[in-house]
């Protein structure tokens, strides 16, 4: 939930509402719900095997797994933009270093946040525990602040008309469609929550929680933890009454855990959209360039004045830079997992060593790519590449969980019925891809 607050919720949905009013709001709820079946299938594989979903992709077809690995690696070359996006908030908050340009100040704070977070990862005992606690705090503060802002009279006046926008487009589009916004709209819809390769992080979080069969495999520790052997391969549940009872509990946990994230993301995004419609749309204020997280400070200012504006900038900096933190951590563990899976000789080094090797590489690479453009275009670049993976995931997850895995499972652990929701997600994402290509290239 906290990771997802980084782009769609804070940036692109408010941008679309501030620019086009309620034209596209009706797409928000379906966009969030589309991710439920993908999360469910990803979690199902990890709970039943203890393996990461990427391990499952490689088991399905080694070439396909390697292709996804390369595509994922390219898509995450640009995620340093989240740190520089958070830096835009800190630059507005401090106007320091004095005499620097807005871009220079934003990059300075972006690099500072990266240094702080990498140091925290290195010093932590169990890395996942650090990530989880920090992001829980960010998520709670964000929700409380947004809810308080939404209760103000100026915002509540816009609520009735805003609610109608959830049912379909309201009135005519207030300004002509800009084809350059096709990438922003696609990103807003697909990443209403976790989209692209970010959705695969869920498998690794479940693994580090020790959920289901993942409780039998190891966890990544920081320098504050003990040296760890190579992470174990997966395990399958045995066919007995106790395991069947456990699986029933695991399934309920999985559904509840996913719904907390999806519903939490939906409510957060609805609040930012309401605030954008009430406060930004009438003034024509758009989050972009090196003010990506600045104009939204009006969200908290409406209830708490200047103090609220400053508080929002602090919160925005936290939940944008924590996106860099969570992404750097997750991508590093994914890379370590894939290397250990594809190349058995690499297991002469523990998983923790590989994790730190990739964490170092990602820190250097994303620090360099931050220099290439403003945060917005870089985030969009990463998102569009990742969307290619989103189209393929439903098909791969179907083959893994409904064809490859069931013959090896007890009857009570096999999927029941047809995965209609997974098929619906695939069809919708495929249609979005066609519409995006048509809008972008005027086909």
SULHU-V798483 format. One record per backbone hydrogen bond with DSSP energy under -1.0 kcal/mol. NH is the residue of the N-H (numbers start at 1). CO is the residue of the C=O. If there is no record, write none. Layout:
# SULHU-V798483
NH/CO
NH/CO
This chain:
# SULHU-V798483
6/3
11/7
12/7
13/8
15/11
16/12
17/13
18/14
19/15
20/16
21/17
23/20
27/24
28/25
31/27
32/28
33/29
34/30
35/32
36/33
39/35
40/36
41/37
42/38
43/39
44/40
45/41
46/42
47/43
48/44
49/45
50/46
56/52
57/53
58/54
59/55
60/56
61/57
65/61
66/62
67/63
68/64
69/65
70/66
71/67
72/68
73/69
74/70
75/71
76/72
77/74
81/78
82/79
84/80
85/81
86/82
87/83
88/84
90/86
91/87
92/88
93/89
94/90
95/91
100/97
105/101
106/102
107/103
108/104
109/105
110/106
111/107
112/108
113/109
114/110
115/111
116/112
117/113
118/114
119/115
120/116
121/117
122/118
123/119
130/126
131/127
132/128
133/129
134/130
135/131
136/132
137/133
138/134
139/135
140/136
141/137
142/138
143/139
144/140
145/141
146/142
147/143
148/144
149/145
150/146
152/149
156/152
157/153
158/155
159/156
162/158
163/159
164/160
165/161
166/163
167/164
181/178
182/179
185/181
186/182
187/183
188/184
189/185
190/186
191/187
192/189
193/191
198/195
199/196
201/198
202/199
203/200
205/201
206/202
207/203
208/204
209/205
211/206
213/47
214/211
215/212
216/213
217/214
222/125
223/122
224/124
225/222
235/49
240/238
244/240
245/241
246/242
247/243
248/244
249/245
250/246
251/247
252/248
253/249
254/250
255/251
256/252
257/253
258/254
259/255
260/256
261/257
262/258
263/259
264/260
265/261
266/262
267/263
268/264
269/265
270/266
271/267
272/268
273/269
274/270
275/271
276/272
277/273
278/274
279/275
280/276
281/276
284/280
285/280
291/288
294/291
295/291
297/294
298/295
299/296
301/297
302/298
303/300
304/300
305/301
308/304
309/305
310/306
311/307
312/308
313/309
314/310
315/311
316/312
317/313
318/314
319/315
320/316
321/317
322/318
324/320
325/321
326/322
327/323
328/324
329/325
330/326
331/327
332/328
333/329
334/330
335/331
336/332
337/333
338/334
339/335
340/336
341/337
342/338
343/339
346/343
347/344
348/345
349/346
354/350
355/351
356/352
357/353
358/354
359/355
360/356
361/357
362/358
363/359
364/360
365/361
366/362
367/363
368/364
369/365
370/366
371/368
372/369
378/374
379/375
380/376
381/377
382/378
383/379
384/380
385/381
386/382
387/383
390/386
391/387
393/389
396/392
397/393
398/394
399/395
400/396
401/397
402/398
404/399
405/400
408/405
409/406
413/410
414/411
420/418
423/419
424/420
425/421
426/422
427/423
428/424
429/425
430/426
431/427
432/428
433/429
434/430
435/431
436/432
437/433
438/434
439/435
440/436
441/437
